[in-house]
Amino acid sequence: MRSRGAFAGIFVALAFAAVLLGACGVLLESALRAHAPVERFGAAAAVVTGPGSVTERLGRFADAPEEQSRPLTERAPVPVAATARLRAVPGVRDVVADVSFPALLSSGGPVTGHGWESAALRPYLLSAGRAPQAPDEVVLSRSPGVAPGAVVRIQVDGPPRPYRVSGLVAGGPAAAFFSTATAAALDGRPGLADALAVLGDPDEEALRKAVPGLSVSTGAARGDAEDPAVAAARPDIVELSASFGGLAVMTALVVVGGLIVLSVRERAREFALLRAVGATPGQVRARLVRETLRIGAPAALAGGALSLGAGAALHAAMVHKGVLPDGFGLSLGPLPALAAVAVTLLAATATAFLASLRLSRIRPVEALGEAAAENPRLPRWRVVTGGAFLVLGLNALGFSAGATGPAASASIGGLVISLIIATAFLGPLVARAGNRVLGRAARAVSPVAGRMAQHAAGTAALRAGSLITPVALAVAFAGVQLFAQSTVVQAARTQAEDGNRADRIVVAAGPGLPRGVAEAVRRVPGVTAATPVKRTTAVMAVRELGEKNLRSLNGAGVGADAAVTLDPGVSSGRLGDLHGDAVALSRDVAGGLRVGSTTALWLGDGTRIRARVVAVYDRGLGFGDVLLPRDVVAAHSSSPLDDRVLVRGRADLGAVTAAYAGTRVLTPAGFQEGLSHEVRLQGFVSRLVVAAITGFVLIGLVTTLALATAARRREFALLRLVGATRRQVLRMLRLEAAIVLGTGIATGTLIAAVTLTAFAARVTGLPLPSVPPLACAVILLGVAGSGAAAILLPARAVLRRRTPSLALLKSPTHRKALP
């Protein structure tokens, strides 16, 4: 490709596409290989735990059920009695029943409590003192101001109690080691342990046979047995990276494809001459594909190499913001970069080949005529293909209106891409429609220059259609992705505020609130209700559009007086009946379930129950999709501690906060501010990737507009030769830019409005998305400003040159564009 501008533009677009694809691939590979770091189980050959996931066969397609699985967020307990079978396996030296529970020092420092026998698993070595023997003795991790013989106060599941420090250990995560009997009593689950750590050199298969139904982890997988947070986050990160990777591929096809198609169209005269001197269609196509490869290969390789650094930066940003759990490691392998190179080259060559088909098929004599004047008729195949994608977009709109939760969020990306591809194929028709409306306005502003602008835009509809597509894509993609997130955040905050009936909220600065906090608050004069709330995740088969899918649902366990302190918007049933095996569901996941029906539900540790539906409520974004009795949730959780206590009554709670370490009292407004920050963090990755893809779209937009403008130098020169001044030509271009950019922005805004309205109607119940005016203005002004600069700056550079002679204009490539 001889034009330096075209070369540079396509090179940058392809390199950026490879960077995006490779970065998403790095995140995907990291999620597939992620394991929590092995800290406390470093000396164990294997770790036996309960099942780490829930698996169910569901009929997703007619009568062909498929196996679906979801990870558990809590550690499933294992019976201590299984240690006898494990010790019988050849090669096993010892088996340690490990219990872990959160604790809080009176100084505010969080630690994890264990029995002293668990110290051998890392191993933790005594640096001072001796092992705990009495019930009131403890071994602590070394910290300033703590020495053997000192008395410290430790809070587990009650008020802080005094313990004498019998020894200190150095290194490793902060821990508190009690005697075996004391640790079992503090853990509160007699006969159960969090994990059975096997010491020695046993055969892994023999261990599995000894404990059927339990999970045996070795190597790096031991970290998941120690901390299930990484394994629980893995499926969501895989889905997220794959989703954004697919969006990046589709966006790259639209942006890079449009740029290559425009470049090929601007070289139509060159290809016409080749056909006229005897070049075959195959030779023309081969030349174009070779030229594309010469540009695409170095661009893809450069982008693939840079994508590893971009993926590492994305991972670091997610870790820094707390989006990824601690220990979610980074995997940097060659596969993401190689995949990005391959996909980028395939997309570039396929687009170049398709773009050359029409020019290479016409007869040599017709080729020169095709190059001299643009064919005003749109090929039938483009109309049919564009119509097909328009139908796909409308179907996606219908799916979005009927989907719930994550399915509704995932469907909007496909809706936007389908409508944008339809715009790309039907772009000339959209350009002509926009020219009829905005062209009249241009003529009203300036009769002469406006008429020239309208005529130029109307006679080059194919070119205008190619320019409209990236403009519409930038506006629609950025608007939908950003404002869908703001709609969810605003809806969650509004639902939580509207459903709050508490006057005060007691929260924990440490791992959680002991069970006694809620009871202590109830005894305070002036308090009419105190509801403990414990967050959890339940797994349930949810019916969506006639199909059942296994989903992990955020929810909470609440106390018996929940109806007094919170209002989730119950539409049927009673929240007061939430006790025993009862459950309350949001309308988004209830599906065909009604009050009185039963459903299978898996609690946080994987325990399967048949729950009776006692209420269906509307405020699922503010309160979660599942509400369960607090005691049921605590009995199947790794920790019995509560997350907060909702208090009705304006009483002085100073005595309670003084009695329990790490507790503080917040107003509803202060608590909601923390919740809003948490919800915004959940959308951090979306905003980050959206910013990258939108930046890529803007690069493609600027490159496309600049290339199209620079290719019109013959037209500008001819206008100057027939008497138009430089100022008149620039004014014409400004009005033409307003027509083209205005049409593209209007198209993108329409796509975003349709998509966001459907999304908001499904998520919030009202077709009113939350659109921050400042963010909307930034998107529109950014697209319009960058587009106008990409048109006017190259035009100014071209018009500064000396007016060429008529000898250079013997072939009137743009004669028909003259008014």
VENFENHU-V9548 format. One record per helix or strand of 2 or more residues. SS is the DSSP state (2 for helix, 1 for strand). FROM is the first residue (numbers start at 0). LEN is the number of residues. If there is no record, write none. Layout:
# VENFENHU-V9548
((SS,FROM,LEN) (SS,FROM,LEN))
This chain:
# VENFENHU-V9548
((2,3,30) (1,45,4) (1,52,9) (1,63,8) (1,77,2) (2,79,8) (1,91,7) (1,100,5) (1,109,6) (2,115,6) (1,125,4) (1,136,5) (1,150,5) (1,160,9) (1,174,4) (2,179,8) (1,191,2) (1,194,6) (2,203,7) (1,214,3) (2,218,8) (2,228,38) (2,267,9) (2,280,40) (2,333,28) (2,363,9) (2,379,23) (2,404,21) (2,426,19) (2,446,13) (2,460,38) (1,503,5) (2,515,7) (1,528,16) (1,546,12) (2,561,4) (1,569,4) (2,574,3) (1,581,5) (2,586,4) (1,597,5) (1,607,10) (2,619,4) (1,625,4) (2,629,6) (1,643,5) (2,653,6) (1,662,4) (2,667,15) (2,683,27) (2,712,9) (2,725,39) (2,772,28) (2,805,4) (2,814,3))
